[in-house]
Amino acid sequence: MKKITIIAIMALFATNIANAQAPEDLENTWQKTITVKESQGPIVEKLFMSWAEEFPGKLVNLFYEYKFTDGKIDKQDLDSVNVDYAPKNGFIEIYSSKSTVVDVDGNFNKGEVVTREKILQAVYWNLPSGNKLFGVSIKVDGEILSECTVMFYEYNVAKGTLTPRAEITQNVLDAIDHDTEIFVKLPKQGRDLKYFDYASGADKVIKWNGNGF
């Protein structure tokens, strides 16, 4: 019965699975108000699942498989899969990697074996208003470069909606000079963001000021 349930859930979230979580597509589509579905689960899971219904994809499917198989994920053709689900921290991270042979010239020599990563992080924390700030950050390694994106929403507890906070996202993008290869790491602890600055070769921090970055 559990296996049938998993299959049904995968089918439910299969629509546009190839592109729905592609960073370059999300940059143009993420700013929509999302209705948060009623759930008895932890808040981060409820927010993430509501977001995932709008933007389904393979990483989301890995999370559902993790939930419905008690953490026993079928790696299939992937080299590595890991789900870090920490509801007490309001944090979810889904990671997968796969080694492939490069078939186009780019940052690597043609024919070279490289590891491609896909990472999705989701987190929430409390705002002074009593609402929640919900963030999602995604990285997908491509043939030539990585594509990354980050987005923030405000969860209105009374209305049950996720509303885009474009100005907060804009501040983060300004901090990384709109570099679409930079993966902004969301915090499992604290509220500051981290990223690796390729120009300086150093880790950088984007500080939370209480209302934004």
C-alpha positions in Angstrom: 0.0 0.0 0.0 2.8 2.4 0.8 4.4 1.8 -2.6 1.1 2.6 -4.3 0.8 5.8 -2.3 4.3 6.9 -3.3 3.5 6.3 -7.0 0.3 8.3 -6.7 2.2 11.2 -5.1 4.9 11.1 -7.7 2.3 11.3 -10.5 0.6 14.2 -8.8 3.8 16.2 -8.8 5.0 15.1 -12.2 3.5 18.0 -14.2 6.3 20.0 -15.9 8.8 18.1 -13.8 11.7 18.8 -16.1 11.6 22.5 -16.0 9.4 23.6 -13.0 12.4 23.9 -10.7 15.0 25.1 -13.3 16.5 28.3 -11.8 16.3 30.2 -15.1 12.6 29.5 -15.3 11.9 30.2 -11.6 13.5 33.7 -11.9 10.5 34.7 -14.1 7.7 32.7 -12.4 8.2 32.6 -8.7 6.4 35.9 -7.9 2.9 34.5 -7.3 0.8 34.4 -4.2 0.5 30.8 -3.0 -2.3 29.4 -0.8 -0.9 27.3 2.0 -2.7 24.1 2.4 -4.0 23.0 5.8 -1.6 20.4 7.4 -0.9 18.9 10.8 2.8 18.7 9.9 5.5 21.1 10.9 5.3 24.6 9.5 8.4 24.3 7.3 6.9 21.1 5.7 3.5 22.8 5.2 5.1 25.8 3.5 7.4 23.7 1.4 4.7 21.4 0.2 2.4 24.3 -0.7 5.3 25.9 -2.7 6.1 22.5 -4.3 2.6 22.2 -5.7 3.3 25.3 -7.7 6.8 24.3 -8.7 7.1 20.5 -8.8 10.3 18.7 -9.8 12.7 15.9 -9.2 14.1 17.3 -6.0 10.6 17.7 -4.5 9.9 14.0 -5.5 13.0 13.0 -3.5 11.6 14.7 -0.5 8.3 12.9 -0.8 10.0 9.6 -1.3 12.1 10.3 1.9 8.9 11.1 3.9 6.9 8.0 2.7 9.7 5.4 2.9 11.2 6.5 6.3 14.3 7.9 4.7 14.9 4.9 2.3 15.4 6.7 -1.0 16.0 4.8 -4.2 19.0 6.5 -5.8 18.1 5.0 -9.2 20.8 6.4 -11.6 22.1 9.0 -9.1 25.5 8.7 -7.3 24.3 10.3 -4.1 21.1 11.4 -2.5 20.5 13.1 0.9 17.6 14.8 2.6 18.3 16.9 5.7 14.9 17.4 7.2 15.1 19.4 10.5 11.6 20.7 11.3 12.7 22.1 14.7 15.1 24.3 12.8 12.5 25.1 10.1 14.9 23.8 7.5 14.9 21.3 4.6 17.7 20.5 2.2 17.5 18.0 -0.7 20.7 17.0 -2.4 21.5 14.8 -5.3 24.6 14.3 -7.5 25.4 12.3 -10.6 28.6 11.8 -12.5 28.4 12.4 -16.2 30.7 12.6 -19.2 30.9 16.1 -20.6 29.7 16.1 -24.2 30.2 19.8 -25.0 33.2 22.1 -24.6 32.9 24.4 -21.6 34.6 24.8 -18.3 35.8 21.1 -18.6 37.5 19.2 -21.4 35.2 17.2 -23.7 34.9 13.6 -22.5 35.9 14.5 -18.9 33.9 12.9 -16.1 32.4 15.5 -13.8 29.9 15.5 -10.9 26.7 17.5 -11.4 24.9 18.6 -8.2 21.3 19.6 -7.6 20.5 21.3 -4.3 17.2 22.7 -3.0 17.0 24.4 0.4 13.9 25.7 2.2 13.8 27.6 5.5 11.5 29.8 7.5 11.9 32.1 10.5 9.7 34.4 12.5 9.1 38.1 11.6 8.4 40.8 14.2 4.8 41.1 12.8 4.1 37.5 13.8 4.2 36.3 10.2 7.0 34.0 8.8 9.6 34.6 6.2 10.0 31.6 3.9 12.9 31.2 1.6 13.9 28.8 -1.1 17.3 28.5 -2.8 18.2 26.2 -5.7 21.3 25.2 -7.5 21.5 23.0 -10.6 24.8 22.2 -12.3 24.7 22.4 -16.1 27.0 21.4 -18.8 28.9 24.7 -18.8 28.0 26.5 -15.6 25.8 26.3 -12.5 22.4 27.9 -12.5 21.2 29.2 -9.1 18.3 31.2 -7.8 16.8 32.4 -4.5 13.4 33.6 -3.5 11.6 34.8 -0.4 7.9 34.9 0.6 6.0 36.2 3.6 3.7 33.6 5.2 0.6 35.4 6.5 -0.5 33.2 9.3 -4.0 34.6 9.5 -4.7 34.5 5.8 -2.8 31.3 5.1 -0.9 32.7 2.1 2.7 33.0 0.9 3.2 36.4 -0.7 6.4 37.2 -2.7 8.9 39.5 -0.9 10.6 40.7 -4.1 12.5 43.5 -2.3 14.2 41.1 0.1 15.1 38.8 -2.8 16.4 41.9 -4.7 18.7 42.8 -1.8 20.2 39.3 -1.8 20.7 39.4 -5.6 22.3 42.8 -5.3 24.7 41.4 -2.6 26.0 38.7 -5.1 26.0 41.1 -8.0 23.2 39.1 -9.7 25.7 36.3 -10.4 23.5 33.4 -11.6 26.2 30.9 -10.8 26.3 31.7 -7.1 24.4 29.4 -4.7 23.0 31.3 -1.7 23.0 28.9 1.3 20.0 29.3 3.6 20.7 29.0 7.3 19.9 25.8 9.3 20.8 27.9 12.3 20.7 31.7 12.7 19.3 34.0 10.0 22.4 35.1 8.0 22.9 33.8 4.4 26.2 32.5 3.1 27.8 32.1 -0.3 31.1 31.5 -2.0 32.4 34.6 -3.8 34.3 33.3 -6.9 35.9 36.7 -7.5 37.7 36.8 -4.2 37.9 33.1 -3.6 36.3 33.5 -0.1 33.2 32.7 1.8 30.9 35.7 2.3 27.9 36.4 4.6 24.8 38.4 3.9 23.6 39.7 7.3 20.0 39.7 8.5 19.0 43.1 10.0 15.8 42.1 11.6 13.6 42.9 8.6 15.7 42.1 5.6 19.2 41.9 4.2 
